[in-house]
Amino acid sequence: MSAFAASRRRLIARFGRAQTLTRPAGDADDLAVTGVLTRVRPDTAEPPLQQGDGTFEITDDERAAADWPEPDVNTIVLIDDEMWAVKGAQPVYDGATCIGWTLWVRGGAM
């Protein structure tokens, strides 16, 4: 494992909290993950960001181990009993290996 992958994993483990990924279509069971939510201020970001948007950083460990589908706009993140809709998902690579995901989320409720 590279220093980048080890550092990302260590930071998410240290600062992250247990959350749940779910797919309303029912094509996968709920998946418990550890992630870090960062809220975005719309006045400091490019459109189409708006109030209530954020990024959710996760490793790929839990998803890959469960053979869960890649996160996409059909994914909901349950964070502290609030529903966050995934508006976009970007894999994080270390060379050719996917080591995590950055999810653009909106909500806190749906």
Chimera marker file (.cmm) of the C-alpha trace (Angstrom):
<marker_set name="trace">
<marker id="1" x="0.000" y="0.000" z="0.000" r="1" g="1" b="0" radius="0.5"/>
<marker id="2" x="1.322" y="3.419" z="-0.918" r="1" g="1" b="0" radius="0.5"/>
<marker id="3" x="1.800" y="6.268" z="1.545" r="1" g="1" b="0" radius="0.5"/>
<marker id="4" x="-1.146" y="8.083" z="-0.101" r="1" g="1" b="0" radius="0.5"/>
<marker id="5" x="-3.522" y="5.124" z="0.348" r="1" g="1" b="0" radius="0.5"/>
<marker id="6" x="-2.332" y="4.503" z="3.924" r="1" g="1" b="0" radius="0.5"/>
<marker id="7" x="-2.744" y="8.173" z="4.834" r="1" g="1" b="0" radius="0.5"/>
<marker id="8" x="-6.258" y="8.373" z="3.350" r="1" g="1" b="0" radius="0.5"/>
<marker id="9" x="-7.322" y="5.187" z="5.144" r="1" g="1" b="0" radius="0.5"/>
<marker id="10" x="-5.835" y="6.411" z="8.444" r="1" g="1" b="0" radius="0.5"/>
<marker id="11" x="-7.538" y="9.837" z="8.235" r="1" g="1" b="0" radius="0.5"/>
<marker id="12" x="-10.948" y="8.372" z="7.402" r="1" g="1" b="0" radius="0.5"/>
<marker id="13" x="-10.598" y="5.836" z="10.236" r="1" g="1" b="0" radius="0.5"/>
<marker id="14" x="-9.604" y="8.571" z="12.683" r="1" g="1" b="0" radius="0.5"/>
<marker id="15" x="-12.092" y="11.305" z="11.757" r="1" g="1" b="0" radius="0.5"/>
<marker id="16" x="-14.871" y="9.302" z="10.098" r="1" g="1" b="0" radius="0.5"/>
<marker id="17" x="-18.066" y="7.982" z="11.588" r="1" g="1" b="0" radius="0.5"/>
<marker id="18" x="-20.159" y="4.942" z="10.822" r="1" g="1" b="0" radius="0.5"/>
<marker id="19" x="-22.736" y="5.684" z="8.111" r="1" g="1" b="0" radius="0.5"/>
<marker id="20" x="-24.911" y="3.644" z="5.754" r="1" g="1" b="0" radius="0.5"/>
<marker id="21" x="-25.091" y="3.519" z="1.959" r="1" g="1" b="0" radius="0.5"/>
<marker id="22" x="-28.452" y="2.389" z="0.615" r="1" g="1" b="0" radius="0.5"/>
<marker id="23" x="-30.008" y="1.908" z="-2.821" r="1" g="1" b="0" radius="0.5"/>
<marker id="24" x="-33.745" y="2.715" z="-2.924" r="1" g="1" b="0" radius="0.5"/>
<marker id="25" x="-34.158" y="0.522" z="-6.014" r="1" g="1" b="0" radius="0.5"/>
<marker id="26" x="-33.385" y="-2.457" z="-3.794" r="1" g="1" b="0" radius="0.5"/>
<marker id="27" x="-30.627" y="-3.779" z="-6.068" r="1" g="1" b="0" radius="0.5"/>
<marker id="28" x="-28.234" y="-4.099" z="-3.094" r="1" g="1" b="0" radius="0.5"/>
<marker id="29" x="-28.441" y="-4.549" z="0.674" r="1" g="1" b="0" radius="0.5"/>
<marker id="30" x="-27.585" y="-1.590" z="2.902" r="1" g="1" b="0" radius="0.5"/>
<marker id="31" x="-23.847" y="-1.190" z="3.419" r="1" g="1" b="0" radius="0.5"/>
<marker id="32" x="-22.195" y="0.120" z="6.587" r="1" g="1" b="0" radius="0.5"/>
<marker id="33" x="-19.217" y="2.367" z="5.799" r="1" g="1" b="0" radius="0.5"/>
<marker id="34" x="-16.966" y="4.771" z="7.649" r="1" g="1" b="0" radius="0.5"/>
<marker id="35" x="-16.799" y="8.202" z="6.085" r="1" g="1" b="0" radius="0.5"/>
<marker id="36" x="-16.082" y="11.878" z="6.566" r="1" g="1" b="0" radius="0.5"/>
<marker id="37" x="-18.682" y="14.502" z="5.644" r="1" g="1" b="0" radius="0.5"/>
<marker id="38" x="-17.495" y="17.990" z="4.724" r="1" g="1" b="0" radius="0.5"/>
<marker id="39" x="-20.142" y="20.628" z="4.144" r="1" g="1" b="0" radius="0.5"/>
<marker id="40" x="-19.563" y="23.009" z="1.258" r="1" g="1" b="0" radius="0.5"/>
<marker id="41" x="-20.251" y="26.730" z="1.370" r="1" g="1" b="0" radius="0.5"/>
<marker id="42" x="-21.961" y="27.624" z="-1.923" r="1" g="1" b="0" radius="0.5"/>
<marker id="43" x="-20.387" y="31.093" z="-2.010" r="1" g="1" b="0" radius="0.5"/>
<marker id="44" x="-16.904" y="29.519" z="-2.165" r="1" g="1" b="0" radius="0.5"/>
<marker id="45" x="-17.626" y="26.871" z="-4.801" r="1" g="1" b="0" radius="0.5"/>
<marker id="46" x="-18.566" y="26.682" z="-8.452" r="1" g="1" b="0" radius="0.5"/>
<marker id="47" x="-22.217" y="26.186" z="-9.473" r="1" g="1" b="0" radius="0.5"/>
<marker id="48" x="-24.291" y="24.022" z="-9.443" r="1" g="1" b="0" radius="0.5"/>
<marker id="49" x="-23.476" y="23.683" z="-5.727" r="1" g="1" b="0" radius="0.5"/>
<marker id="50" x="-26.094" y="25.001" z="-3.354" r="1" g="1" b="0" radius="0.5"/>
<marker id="51" x="-26.885" y="25.258" z="0.324" r="1" g="1" b="0" radius="0.5"/>
<marker id="52" x="-26.932" y="21.795" z="1.897" r="1" g="1" b="0" radius="0.5"/>
<marker id="53" x="-24.278" y="20.269" z="-0.385" r="1" g="1" b="0" radius="0.5"/>
<marker id="54" x="-21.216" y="18.473" z="0.853" r="1" g="1" b="0" radius="0.5"/>
<marker id="55" x="-18.644" y="15.840" z="0.063" r="1" g="1" b="0" radius="0.5"/>
<marker id="56" x="-18.515" y="12.444" z="1.695" r="1" g="1" b="0" radius="0.5"/>
<marker id="57" x="-15.161" y="10.647" z="1.644" r="1" g="1" b="0" radius="0.5"/>
<marker id="58" x="-15.057" y="6.859" z="2.012" r="1" g="1" b="0" radius="0.5"/>
<marker id="59" x="-12.513" y="4.142" z="1.387" r="1" g="1" b="0" radius="0.5"/>
<marker id="60" x="-13.303" y="1.414" z="-1.118" r="1" g="1" b="0" radius="0.5"/>
<marker id="61" x="-12.631" y="-1.336" z="1.455" r="1" g="1" b="0" radius="0.5"/>
<marker id="62" x="-16.205" y="-1.981" z="2.636" r="1" g="1" b="0" radius="0.5"/>
<marker id="63" x="-17.763" y="-1.615" z="-0.816" r="1" g="1" b="0" radius="0.5"/>
<marker id="64" x="-15.298" y="-3.960" z="-2.494" r="1" g="1" b="0" radius="0.5"/>
<marker id="65" x="-15.493" y="-6.551" z="0.307" r="1" g="1" b="0" radius="0.5"/>
<marker id="66" x="-19.303" y="-6.643" z="0.032" r="1" g="1" b="0" radius="0.5"/>
<marker id="67" x="-19.206" y="-6.634" z="-3.802" r="1" g="1" b="0" radius="0.5"/>
<marker id="68" x="-21.540" y="-3.637" z="-3.578" r="1" g="1" b="0" radius="0.5"/>
<marker id="69" x="-22.242" y="-1.580" z="-6.747" r="1" g="1" b="0" radius="0.5"/>
<marker id="70" x="-20.148" y="1.527" z="-7.335" r="1" g="1" b="0" radius="0.5"/>
<marker id="71" x="-21.807" y="4.569" z="-5.741" r="1" g="1" b="0" radius="0.5"/>
<marker id="72" x="-23.815" y="6.694" z="-8.185" r="1" g="1" b="0" radius="0.5"/>
<marker id="73" x="-26.878" y="8.949" z="-8.294" r="1" g="1" b="0" radius="0.5"/>
<marker id="74" x="-29.031" y="5.971" z="-7.254" r="1" g="1" b="0" radius="0.5"/>
<marker id="75" x="-27.274" y="5.870" z="-3.880" r="1" g="1" b="0" radius="0.5"/>
<marker id="76" x="-28.491" y="7.428" z="-0.629" r="1" g="1" b="0" radius="0.5"/>
<marker id="77" x="-26.158" y="8.063" z="2.316" r="1" g="1" b="0" radius="0.5"/>
<marker id="78" x="-27.694" y="7.900" z="5.785" r="1" g="1" b="0" radius="0.5"/>
<marker id="79" x="-25.646" y="10.215" z="7.984" r="1" g="1" b="0" radius="0.5"/>
<marker id="80" x="-26.755" y="10.660" z="11.591" r="1" g="1" b="0" radius="0.5"/>
<marker id="81" x="-30.309" y="9.559" z="10.686" r="1" g="1" b="0" radius="0.5"/>
<marker id="82" x="-30.505" y="12.099" z="7.841" r="1" g="1" b="0" radius="0.5"/>
<marker id="83" x="-30.812" y="11.152" z="4.183" r="1" g="1" b="0" radius="0.5"/>
<marker id="84" x="-28.291" y="12.616" z="1.739" r="1" g="1" b="0" radius="0.5"/>
<marker id="85" x="-28.783" y="12.104" z="-1.988" r="1" g="1" b="0" radius="0.5"/>
<marker id="86" x="-25.661" y="11.332" z="-3.997" r="1" g="1" b="0" radius="0.5"/>
<marker id="87" x="-25.450" y="13.817" z="-6.879" r="1" g="1" b="0" radius="0.5"/>
<marker id="88" x="-22.122" y="12.558" z="-8.191" r="1" g="1" b="0" radius="0.5"/>
<marker id="89" x="-19.412" y="10.043" z="-7.351" r="1" g="1" b="0" radius="0.5"/>
<marker id="90" x="-15.721" y="10.219" z="-8.191" r="1" g="1" b="0" radius="0.5"/>
<marker id="91" x="-13.417" y="7.261" z="-7.583" r="1" g="1" b="0" radius="0.5"/>
<marker id="92" x="-10.093" y="8.006" z="-5.897" r="1" g="1" b="0" radius="0.5"/>
<marker id="93" x="-7.194" y="6.110" z="-7.445" r="1" g="1" b="0" radius="0.5"/>
<marker id="94" x="-3.720" y="5.285" z="-6.296" r="1" g="1" b="0" radius="0.5"/>
<marker id="95" x="-2.137" y="4.312" z="-9.593" r="1" g="1" b="0" radius="0.5"/>
<marker id="96" x="-4.519" y="1.815" z="-11.176" r="1" g="1" b="0" radius="0.5"/>
<marker id="97" x="-6.155" y="0.821" z="-7.865" r="1" g="1" b="0" radius="0.5"/>
<marker id="98" x="-9.411" y="2.368" z="-6.645" r="1" g="1" b="0" radius="0.5"/>
<marker id="99" x="-8.822" y="3.165" z="-2.973" r="1" g="1" b="0" radius="0.5"/>
<marker id="100" x="-11.918" y="5.239" z="-2.214" r="1" g="1" b="0" radius="0.5"/>
<marker id="101" x="-14.734" y="7.488" z="-3.323" r="1" g="1" b="0" radius="0.5"/>
<marker id="102" x="-15.584" y="11.164" z="-3.090" r="1" g="1" b="0" radius="0.5"/>
<marker id="103" x="-19.363" y="11.501" z="-3.115" r="1" g="1" b="0" radius="0.5"/>
<marker id="104" x="-21.043" y="14.838" z="-3.848" r="1" g="1" b="0" radius="0.5"/>
<marker id="105" x="-24.091" y="14.762" z="-1.581" r="1" g="1" b="0" radius="0.5"/>
<marker id="106" x="-27.061" y="17.029" z="-1.079" r="1" g="1" b="0" radius="0.5"/>
<marker id="107" x="-29.558" y="17.109" z="1.662" r="1" g="1" b="0" radius="0.5"/>
<marker id="108" x="-29.652" y="16.288" z="5.253" r="1" g="1" b="0" radius="0.5"/>
<marker id="109" x="-33.239" y="15.345" z="4.408" r="1" g="1" b="0" radius="0.5"/>
<marker id="110" x="-35.091" y="14.225" z="1.311" r="1" g="1" b="0" radius="0.5"/>
<link id1="1" id2="2" r="1" g="1" b="0" radius="0.2"/>
<link id1="2" id2="3" r="1" g="1" b="0" radius="0.2"/>
<link id1="3" id2="4" r="1" g="1" b="0" radius="0.2"/>
<link id1="4" id2="5" r="1" g="1" b="0" radius="0.2"/>
<link id1="5" id2="6" r="1" g="1" b="0" radius="0.2"/>
<link id1="6" id2="7" r="1" g="1" b="0" radius="0.2"/>
<link id1="7" id2="8" r="1" g="1" b="0" radius="0.2"/>
<link id1="8" id2="9" r="1" g="1" b="0" radius="0.2"/>
<link id1="9" id2="10" r="1" g="1" b="0" radius="0.2"/>
<link id1="10" id2="11" r="1" g="1" b="0" radius="0.2"/>
<link id1="11" id2="12" r="1" g="1" b="0" radius="0.2"/>
<link id1="12" id2="13" r="1" g="1" b="0" radius="0.2"/>
<link id1="13" id2="14" r="1" g="1" b="0" radius="0.2"/>
<link id1="14" id2="15" r="1" g="1" b="0" radius="0.2"/>
<link id1="15" id2="16" r="1" g="1" b="0" radius="0.2"/>
<link id1="16" id2="17" r="1" g="1" b="0" radius="0.2"/>
<link id1="17" id2="18" r="1" g="1" b="0" radius="0.2"/>
<link id1="18" id2="19" r="1" g="1" b="0" radius="0.2"/>
<link id1="19" id2="20" r="1" g="1" b="0" radius="0.2"/>
<link id1="20" id2="21" r="1" g="1" b="0" radius="0.2"/>
<link id1="21" id2="22" r="1" g="1" b="0" radius="0.2"/>
<link id1="22" id2="23" r="1" g="1" b="0" radius="0.2"/>
<link id1="23" id2="24" r="1" g="1" b="0" radius="0.2"/>
<link id1="24" id2="25" r="1" g="1" b="0" radius="0.2"/>
<link id1="25" id2="26" r="1" g="1" b="0" radius="0.2"/>
<link id1="26" id2="27" r="1" g="1" b="0" radius="0.2"/>
<link id1="27" id2="28" r="1" g="1" b="0" radius="0.2"/>
<link id1="28" id2="29" r="1" g="1" b="0" radius="0.2"/>
<link id1="29" id2="30" r="1" g="1" b="0" radius="0.2"/>
<link id1="30" id2="31" r="1" g="1" b="0" radius="0.2"/>
<link id1="31" id2="32" r="1" g="1" b="0" radius="0.2"/>
<link id1="32" id2="33" r="1" g="1" b="0" radius="0.2"/>
<link id1="33" id2="34" r="1" g="1" b="0" radius="0.2"/>
<link id1="34" id2="35" r="1" g="1" b="0" radius="0.2"/>
<link id1="35" id2="36" r="1" g="1" b="0" radius="0.2"/>
<link id1="36" id2="37" r="1" g="1" b="0" radius="0.2"/>
<link id1="37" id2="38" r="1" g="1" b="0" radius="0.2"/>
<link id1="38" id2="39" r="1" g="1" b="0" radius="0.2"/>
<link id1="39" id2="40" r="1" g="1" b="0" radius="0.2"/>
<link id1="40" id2="41" r="1" g="1" b="0" radius="0.2"/>
<link id1="41" id2="42" r="1" g="1" b="0" radius="0.2"/>
<link id1="42" id2="43" r="1" g="1" b="0" radius="0.2"/>
<link id1="43" id2="44" r="1" g="1" b="0" radius="0.2"/>
<link id1="44" id2="45" r="1" g="1" b="0" radius="0.2"/>
<link id1="45" id2="46" r="1" g="1" b="0" radius="0.2"/>
<link id1="46" id2="47" r="1" g="1" b="0" radius="0.2"/>
<link id1="47" id2="48" r="1" g="1" b="0" radius="0.2"/>
<link id1="48" id2="49" r="1" g="1" b="0" radius="0.2"/>
<link id1="49" id2="50" r="1" g="1" b="0" radius="0.2"/>
<link id1="50" id2="51" r="1" g="1" b="0" radius="0.2"/>
<link id1="51" id2="52" r="1" g="1" b="0" radius="0.2"/>
<link id1="52" id2="53" r="1" g="1" b="0" radius="0.2"/>
<link id1="53" id2="54" r="1" g="1" b="0" radius="0.2"/>
<link id1="54" id2="55" r="1" g="1" b="0" radius="0.2"/>
<link id1="55" id2="56" r="1" g="1" b="0" radius="0.2"/>
<link id1="56" id2="57" r="1" g="1" b="0" radius="0.2"/>
<link id1="57" id2="58" r="1" g="1" b="0" radius="0.2"/>
<link id1="58" id2="59" r="1" g="1" b="0" radius="0.2"/>
<link id1="59" id2="60" r="1" g="1" b="0" radius="0.2"/>
<link id1="60" id2="61" r="1" g="1" b="0" radius="0.2"/>
<link id1="61" id2="62" r="1" g="1" b="0" radius="0.2"/>
<link id1="62" id2="63" r="1" g="1" b="0" radius="0.2"/>
<link id1="63" id2="64" r="1" g="1" b="0" radius="0.2"/>
<link id1="64" id2="65" r="1" g="1" b="0" radius="0.2"/>
<link id1="65" id2="66" r="1" g="1" b="0" radius="0.2"/>
<link id1="66" id2="67" r="1" g="1" b="0" radius="0.2"/>
<link id1="67" id2="68" r="1" g="1" b="0" radius="0.2"/>
<link id1="68" id2="69" r="1" g="1" b="0" radius="0.2"/>
<link id1="69" id2="70" r="1" g="1" b="0" radius="0.2"/>
<link id1="70" id2="71" r="1" g="1" b="0" radius="0.2"/>
<link id1="71" id2="72" r="1" g="1" b="0" radius="0.2"/>
<link id1="72" id2="73" r="1" g="1" b="0" radius="0.2"/>
<link id1="73" id2="74" r="1" g="1" b="0" radius="0.2"/>
<link id1="74" id2="75" r="1" g="1" b="0" radius="0.2"/>
<link id1="75" id2="76" r="1" g="1" b="0" radius="0.2"/>
<link id1="76" id2="77" r="1" g="1" b="0" radius="0.2"/>
<link id1="77" id2="78" r="1" g="1" b="0" radius="0.2"/>
<link id1="78" id2="79" r="1" g="1" b="0" radius="0.2"/>
<link id1="79" id2="80" r="1" g="1" b="0" radius="0.2"/>
<link id1="80" id2="81" r="1" g="1" b="0" radius="0.2"/>
<link id1="81" id2="82" r="1" g="1" b="0" radius="0.2"/>
<link id1="82" id2="83" r="1" g="1" b="0" radius="0.2"/>
<link id1="83" id2="84" r="1" g="1" b="0" radius="0.2"/>
<link id1="84" id2="85" r="1" g="1" b="0" radius="0.2"/>
<link id1="85" id2="86" r="1" g="1" b="0" radius="0.2"/>
<link id1="86" id2="87" r="1" g="1" b="0" radius="0.2"/>
<link id1="87" id2="88" r="1" g="1" b="0" radius="0.2"/>
<link id1="88" id2="89" r="1" g="1" b="0" radius="0.2"/>
<link id1="89" id2="90" r="1" g="1" b="0" radius="0.2"/>
<link id1="90" id2="91" r="1" g="1" b="0" radius="0.2"/>
<link id1="91" id2="92" r="1" g="1" b="0" radius="0.2"/>
<link id1="92" id2="93" r="1" g="1" b="0" radius="0.2"/>
<link id1="93" id2="94" r="1" g="1" b="0" radius="0.2"/>
<link id1="94" id2="95" r="1" g="1" b="0" radius="0.2"/>
<link id1="95" id2="96" r="1" g="1" b="0" radius="0.2"/>
<link id1="96" id2="97" r="1" g="1" b="0" radius="0.2"/>
<link id1="97" id2="98" r="1" g="1" b="0" radius="0.2"/>
<link id1="98" id2="99" r="1" g="1" b="0" radius="0.2"/>
<link id1="99" id2="100" r="1" g="1" b="0" radius="0.2"/>
<link id1="100" id2="101" r="1" g="1" b="0" radius="0.2"/>
<link id1="101" id2="102" r="1" g="1" b="0" radius="0.2"/>
<link id1="102" id2="103" r="1" g="1" b="0" radius="0.2"/>
<link id1="103" id2="104" r="1" g="1" b="0" radius="0.2"/>
<link id1="104" id2="105" r="1" g="1" b="0" radius="0.2"/>
<link id1="105" id2="106" r="1" g="1" b="0" radius="0.2"/>
<link id1="106" id2="107" r="1" g="1" b="0" radius="0.2"/>
<link id1="107" id2="108" r="1" g="1" b="0" radius="0.2"/>
<link id1="108" id2="109" r="1" g="1" b="0" radius="0.2"/>
<link id1="109" id2="110" r="1" g="1" b="0" radius="0.2"/>
</marker_set>
